[in-house]
Structure formats: C-alpha cells, structure tokens
C-alpha cells in the first residue's frame, strides 16, 4: 500500500537515444529544389512581361492624351477665328503633325438681310509615330458663320 506522495524525481521517463533522420522524414531533395527554382524563374519572366506591357500601355495612353490636347487646342483656335474659310492647313507641334480641314457643308441665303449663313465642318487630325506604327486622333465639329450674301 502507498502511504503518501512519491518523490518527484522518480516519475521521469528516460529519453530515447538520438537517431539519424531518415531521408524521407524531412527536407527537400535536389530535384525538388531545382523544380521550385525553375517555377519561380518562369513566374518572374511572366511578371516582368506584364510590367513591360503595362508600361508600354501607359506610354501610349500618355501620348494619346497629349495628341488630344493638341487637337482640342487647334480646333478651338480655328473655330474661334473671326472668319471661317474653306481650306486645309498642316503643321507640326513637337512630335505631332496635324492637319486641319475646313469644308463648307451648306449655305442658307437670307435675302431680306442680304446675308448668307454658311455651315462649316471643321476637322482636326493629329498624328504621331509610335514604334513602327503611325497613330492618330481626330476631332471634328460644325460651325456656322453669317456672311454678306451674294
């Protein structure tokens, strides 16, 4: 029969002897490491291509925005000029070339006022080189102008 608590030191289990880990127990083989490195390399290449495509798209959008600004300014200048007159005008601004075309669409005679109202189509096209391709944007509007009748 037991008559009291046993000393604490008597219940300790003996530690098992150290053993060498088996190859299947943990770690990675050389083949697994090489495969992981190859997959990471492929992922890196894909990510770099996506970043490059994104930067190219950003550059193209920036150039198109600049071309639109040039086209808007030219359209405003030609529409605000006092006398519209049919014709075609070309020029260059920085890396952009432009062509402005004013064409008379129709005219309405106002005989009692001895005037003629002429409707003009104003078209601005701005072009630029982007790599091997030529890109362009075009804006157009219709403006009327009263002229002394004929």
Secondary structure, 3 states (H helix, E strand, C coil): CCCCCCCHHHHCCCCCCCCCCCCCCCCCCHHHHHHHHHHHHHHHHHHHHHHHHHHHHHHHHHHHHHHHHHHHHHHHHHHHCCCCCCEEEEEEECCEEEEEEEEEEEEEEECCCCEEEEEEEEEEEEEEEECCEEEEEEEEEEEEEEEECC
